[in-house]
Structure formats: C-alpha cells, structure tokens
C-alpha cells in the first residue's frame, strides 16, 4: 500500500479549505496539521510577549494628564 487518500468532501470545511484538490493524501493532511500547529505556537508566543510587554511597560495615565489639564486650570 503506497498511499492512502481521503476525499476532500469527507473533511470538515475548516480543514478542507487548505486543499485545492479532491483527493488528499494522509501525508498532505499531516503536513497541514503540522503547519497549523506551528502557526498556533507562534501566535501563543506573540500573545505572551505582548502580554508581558504590557505588564512591564503599562502606566496608568490620569485623565488630567491625558488632556494636559490640571486643577490649577479651573477657578
């Protein structure tokens, strides 16, 4: 047995959208799964980096500072 193929119509629409042919080999399916797993890992890392950056660099700014006004500007 050389290759096993799956009909595209048997796949759910979220998986099928990654293929442009009607018969998909198991090897092609595994390749797409590995690519998607890598993409998820990259997204998680970017999210964690952004979260860490916000935690490290976020400084609450008062409305007075945002609008460059102070209590001295009012009578």
Secondary structure, DSSP 8 states (H G I E B T S, - for coil): ----EEEGGGS-HHHHTT--SSEEEHHHHHHHHHHHHHHHHHHHHHHHHHHHHHHHH-----HHHHHT--GGG--
